[in-house]
Amino acid sequence: MIKTRLLNNRIEIPSPGLGTYRLGRNDEEVSRAVRHALDAGYRHIDTASFYDNEMPVGKAIRESGIPREDLFVTTKLWGSDILEGRIERAFDESMRRLDVGYIDLYLVHWPVKGRIADTWREMERIYQSGRVKAIGVSNHLIHHLELLLKEAGIMPAVNQVELHPYLVMQELQDYCQGKGIVIESWSPLGSSKIPLLADPMLQEIANRKGKSTAQVILRWNLQKQLIPLPKSSDRQRQRENLSLSDFNLTADEMTDIDRLDRNLRTGIHPDAITF
Ligand SMILES: NC(=O)c1ccc[n+]([C@@H]2O[C@H](COP(=O)([O-])OP(=O)(O)OC[C@H]3O[C@@H](n4cnc5c(N)ncnc54)[C@H](OP(=O)(O)O)[C@@H]3O)[C@@H](O)[C@H]2O)c1
């Protein structure tokens, strides 16, 4: 079941959201997978200009018949658009490709070295133009956020980062929570790159609860006030990833999962990204 949280500007955000990176091999498959997800009850779709799927994502949303105000659509600004001085144009192009009236959340996809504060100023201008309900960042660690906040007029609503039981980043979680920035977890299931879903301790908890390992990880996210963005192209697994409200993890189970942390990334370190 989908619950909503409030962002720091009082905008409601449904949780979990559907990840859409590599959701299908072509536009038709992407649209179909998004349509199935909306049928299953997802109301929050996470895309990015970099995923090259904004058009089929937007098409599925328009064709769903679900009132626009019941949906939450995120897209992201890519680093080369920052380096080439085309932030506003990149935003307009995402708007045009999505064609869903407005964007709910626009994120700076990765911090661009030396450009963090001025990128945020342009994000603030886009927000003030009223074409997006909230703005935020992605892959920003504490030192990136400190640079941003030195000159920011608006607090980011969200920081979307790689986060799962093998990469807990509790210090970043505490920092963001202290500032009212909601954390979204990307690759919450460890993507297909690490065997997180086969972790024996997670499997043991899952067996005890009569749930899947994926559901245990997603439930851990919800209880930590994180918004997970699991990606699945499979109808059954999409539904499974939403069925999280009929069980609870105990405080001990939460601590046991926290202790699985091994600072293991599936993706690039935010200081190593190049465009
Ligand atoms: N901001 C960023 O820089 C950034 C970077 C990476 C990702 N993201 C976002 O985060 C989203 C999620 O990350 P991700 O796609 O890397 O990885 P993920 O959601 O952690 O894992 C996806 C993988 O898990 C499988 N899966 C999904 N549900 C499952 C279940 N219940 N049981 C077993 N396997 C399951 C999927 O296969 P099937 O599809 O076959 O079910 C797929 O192989 C992305 O789609 C994207 O929207 C953001």
The ligand as an ORCA input file, in Angstrom:
! r2SCAN-3c Opt
* xyz 0 1
  N      20.012      9.064     -8.535
  C      20.829      8.164     -9.030
  O      22.014      8.432     -9.314
  C      20.333      6.787     -9.275
  C      21.228      5.766     -9.622
  C      20.731      4.491     -9.829
  C      19.369      4.253     -9.676
  N      18.508      5.269     -9.369
  C      17.041      5.052     -9.231
  O      16.810      4.008     -8.302
  C      16.035      2.990     -8.918
  C      16.312      1.631     -8.314
  O      17.654      1.271     -8.423
  P      18.133      0.045     -9.350
  O      17.238     -0.075    -10.494
  O      19.586      0.278     -9.604
  O      18.098     -1.209     -8.403
  P      17.096     -1.947     -7.368
  O      15.755     -1.366     -7.380
  O      17.861     -2.043     -6.092
  O      17.081     -3.407     -7.959
  C      16.513     -3.730     -9.194
  C      16.795     -5.203     -9.447
  O      16.147     -6.009     -8.468
  C      15.200     -6.871     -9.093
  N      14.022     -6.923     -8.215
  C      13.113     -5.953     -8.007
  N      12.202     -6.350     -7.090
  C      12.561     -7.590     -6.713
  C      12.007     -8.526     -5.807
  N      10.918     -8.255     -5.108
  N      12.626     -9.738     -5.683
  C      13.727    -10.025     -6.403
  N      14.300     -9.184     -7.270
  C      13.715     -7.971     -7.434
  C      14.918     -6.256    -10.450
  O      14.573     -7.247    -11.392
  P      13.142     -7.227    -12.180
  O      13.026     -5.898    -12.850
  O      13.284     -8.354    -13.140
  O      12.099     -7.467    -11.130
  C      16.264     -5.626    -10.794
  O      17.164     -6.599    -11.308
  C      16.422      3.129    -10.400
  O      15.545      2.440    -11.254
  C      16.411      4.622    -10.550
  O      15.077      5.118    -10.667
  C      18.979      6.522     -9.164
*
